[in-house]
């Protein structure tokens, strides 16, 4: 089935996968029986972060399930958490198609989706239904602004989306770093970000994180960290997709949009290493994660959680199980009895 999907247009394959997974997600016992075979339940993998308990550190990044359509399926496949969105207060179509491209030679994707989503209200209904099932599965909610909302009113969009979704998310992420909404990355700059965080932080008592671009300079990252501390945010998601095109082989390399996957790995690790000394913020690492060694490396650098998107597209539905089993073997090889023990040992 996974190979058949690669024969389809990337966005058609994505939509078909989501339809099938959403059907499975709603099927009670049909979901829970295979979950017993797919999920890797092991106390050594448990992560306590931001006041939440994650059954394992591997999460599905935002963008895969924008509208919270298949939450039960992500749990059943073995993820420790998922992040839905990016969600805007009003539904929007996003950018014209084609807008999603597979760079198979590079194990990468380029997307210029443009925050296509069904809006915060529809996602809230789905999240409410999922919460009523009682599965022990943290769900983050990634928030953005509508394309036609001017930057000076961006905070109103984030606040409205947060108001609608606040009862149902375990944590919230402010996406100010997508390259596919004109002007959005301006919100990462000091004065804009300061104002945005001053309005958003008081609007929820739940963990609030910021997702940053890989293309920021280290000086700009320092400013972001300073503002996150000033306003009491709980963490950073590092990193979003990149506008850079580092040594790609695919003929699709020049398509406009954000690049993700293997070519982003080097910069993602550079940013994580730079942020590793930031002990008062939870670091969520994403970008170029392809297997257990990638997860292990990031955890050892100080990330508490690791997210995957493109690696899961290429790795298929057994990716979470293979990765977590491999992570346990790496832990055993280095004599690490729990992830908590690992972080205590980090200077």
Secondary structure, DSSP 8 states (H G I E B T S, - for coil): -HHHHTTS-HHHHHHHHHHHHHHHHT-HHHHHHHHHHH----GGG-EEETTEEESSSEEE-TTSSTT---HHHHHHHT-SEEEEEEE-SS-B--S-S--EEEEGGGTEEEE---S-B--HHHHHHHHHHHHHHT-S-EEEEEE---TTS-GGGHHHHHHHHHHHHTTT-SEEEEE---TTSTTGGGGGSHHHHHHHHHHHGGG-SSEEEEEE-TTS-HHHHHHHHHHHHHTT--EEEE---BS---S--STTTT-SSEEEEGGGHHHHHHHHHHHTT-TTSEEEEESS--SHHHHHHHHHHT-SEEEESHHHHHH-TTHHHHHHHHHHHHHHHTT---HHHHHHT--
